[in-house]
Amino acid sequence: MTTAENAPPPRWYGRRGGHRLRKGRRERLERLLPALRLAPPEPDGTVDLAAAFGAPPSDVWLEVGFGAGEHLAAQAGAHPGTAMVGCEPYVAGVASLLSIIEREGLTNIRIFNDDARLLLGSLPEASIGRVFVLFPDPWPKTRHHKRRFIAPGTLNALARVMKDGAELRFATDHMGYVRWTLDHTIRNPAFAWLARRPGDWRRRPPDGVETRYERKAAGLGLASVHLGFCRRSRVRAD
């Protein structure tokens, strides 16, 4: 019987490769990634975030699928005291982020260049202060909905690693994925929707950063929706 403990790793359906990288980007990938890569621990192990960043971080923010890295890098620059973990299997995206890191001298980013779901189970409980899931693949066909990142299993995994009061930020231009995310997240007792008025989901958060995906959507005349959820406080026994 397959259980949560012995279930096989999740299957990855997105891109990893693509066009061959230019020489300079390949060399940068080979030179910088080994020192910045957050390697998964052995089975049943826990990621040592203090060792990864050289000291115990005051807070850790996680971005799932950082694309070309412009949002993650901007957040890292604006919050130099916060440790940033970015997950992205697509090699070209990792190379783009490394270019920004080197150009701007950012020191508070670590990269997990694989499916974020493989990392979630290895992060310490209540270790993450903010999670970004920005413009993920909506997998619009009904038969592909099971591939969406927002799902009961990943929400439970996020609830475990997020601190009480931590924020989950989700953005998309696909209205079907908006409804899907609201339905699944509101059903999860660990999360509360933060919106109080339409402007709370029609506009990017004040400290948010526009990504190329949001610009592309705007160019096509598509509205983007920004959803924010709070990790409820855990019930503690006296």
N, C-alpha and C positions, 0 to 999 in steps of 0.2 A: 504494500500500500504506500502511495506517495503522501508524505506529510509535509508540513511547513519546514521541518528540519532537514528533510532529505530531498526536497523538491529540486529539480534541475534548474540551472540558471535560466533567467528569462531570455527568450529569443529576441535578438536585435533585428529590426526591420528597416532601419534607416540606412543612410549612406555612411561609409567609412572612408572610402577613397574618392577618386574623381580624376580631374586632369593632373598630369604629372606636375609636381611643384617645380618652380624655377630654382636654379642652383643656389641662389642666395637664401631662399626660404628653406630649402632642404638642409643647408649647412646650419642655419639658425636652429632648426628643429633638432638636429643632432647635437648641437652645442648646448642649448639651453634646457630642453625638455628633461633630460635625466635629473637635473638638480631641482626642477620644479614639479616633477611628476609625483602625484600622490598615489603610491602603489597600494593595492589592496593587501590586507594582511593574510596570513594563512587562514584556512577554514576555521570558523568559530573564533577568530581573533578580533581585536578591536583596533581601529586606526588610532595611533598615538599622535594627536593633533599638536601637542607641545613639541614633540620631536620634529614633526613636519615643518613647523614654523620657527623652530629654534628657541621657543619659550612658550609658556602657557598663554594662549590668546585670551584677551578680555572678552571677545565675542567672535563668533564664526558665522559668516553668511555663505549660503550655498546657492549657486545658479545651475539649474538643470538645462543643458543644451544651450551653451552660450553663443552659438553661431560663430560670428567673426570676432566676438570678444569685446566689442565697443562698449556695451553696457557694463560688463564685469570690470573692465579697466577703468571706466569712469567712476564706478562706485569705489573701487580700490583707491583711486586718486583722491576722491572726496572724503574717504574714511581711512586714512593711513593706519590708524590704530586697530582696525578691524581685520581679522584674517578672512580671506576670501577663497573659497573652494569652487572651482568651475568644472563642470562635467561636459565633455563633448567628444564623441567618437570620431567626428569628421576631421580628417587630417588637415585639410586646408584651413578649417576654422581654428584649429590649434596653432597652426603656423601664423595665422593673422594675429591672434592674441599675443603670441611671443614677440612679434614685431612691435606691437604697442608697448609691451612690458619693457623691452630693451630701449625703445625710444624715450619712454617717459620715466625710466628708472624705477619701476614699481617693484616693491619687495614683499608685498603682502598677499600674493596670489599663489595658489597651488592648483595644479591641473590633474584631473582624473580623466584620462583620454579613453574613456569607455562608457558604457551604458550606466547612467546614474543609479539605476536599480541594483547594480552589483555592489555599489558602495554603501547604500543606505543601511543595509543590515550590519555593516561593520563600523559605523560611526557610533561614538558613545551616546548613551541616552541623555536627552535634554542638553545637547551640546550646541545646537544651532539656533541663532537668534533671528534669522530671516532667511526665507527661501524664495527664489525667483524662478518661475516657469513662464517664460516669455515667448509667445508665438511658436509653440510647439507644433509639430505636424498634426493637423486636425484629423487625418485619416477619415475623409468625408464619407466613404462608402460604408454602408451599414455593416457589411461583413468584416470590415476592418476596424470597427469601433473598439474591439478588444485590444488593439495595439496602442490605444491612446494612453499617454502617461498618467493622466488623472484617472484613477481607478481605485476600487476599495483597497486592494493590497498595497498600492503605493501610498495612499492616504494614511493607512495604518502605520506604514513604515516612517512616513514623515512625522506623524504624531509622536512616535517614539523618540525621534532624534531632536525634535523641536523643543525649546524651552517653553515653560509656561509664559504666555503672553507674546510669544514669537509670532511674526507675521509671515503669511504665505501670500505672495503676489503672483497673480496669473493674468496673462494678457493674450488676446487673440482677436482676429478679425472674422472668425468663423462663428456665426451665431448658433449653429448647431452645437459647437463645442462649448459655447457659453452656457447654454441650457444644460448640457451634459455635466459640466463642471459644477454649476450651482446645485444640480440635483444630487450628485454624488458627495459633494463636500458638505452641504447642509445636513445630509443624512448622517454624516459621521459625527458622533457626539463630541469628538475632540476639537471641532472647529466651529467658529462663529463667524458669520458674514459681517463685515465691518460697515457696509454701505448704509447710509441713513437717508440719502437723497440721490436723485438721478445723476447729479454731477460727480458723485463719488465713484461711479463706474464708467462715466462717459469720458473722463479726463485722466490722463496719466498722473500718478502721484507727484507732488511738488518736487521731490528729489529724484524722480524717475528720469531715465535717459532714453531718448528716441533711438530705436534700432533701425537697421536697414529694412527689416521686415515690416515695421510700422510705416516707414516712409513709402515702401512699395505698395502697401495696402491703401494708403492715402492717395497715391498716384492713380490707383485703379478705382478711386471713389468709394472705397470700403471704410466703414467706421470701425475703429478698434475699441474693444471693451477691456477695462482694467478692473479686475476683481481682487479684493483684499480680504483675507480671512485671518482670524486670530486663533492661536492655539490656546484653548481653554485651560484653566488651572487643573492640575491633576488632583484627584480626591485622595487625601492623605489620612491614614488612620491615626487616631490619637494614641 
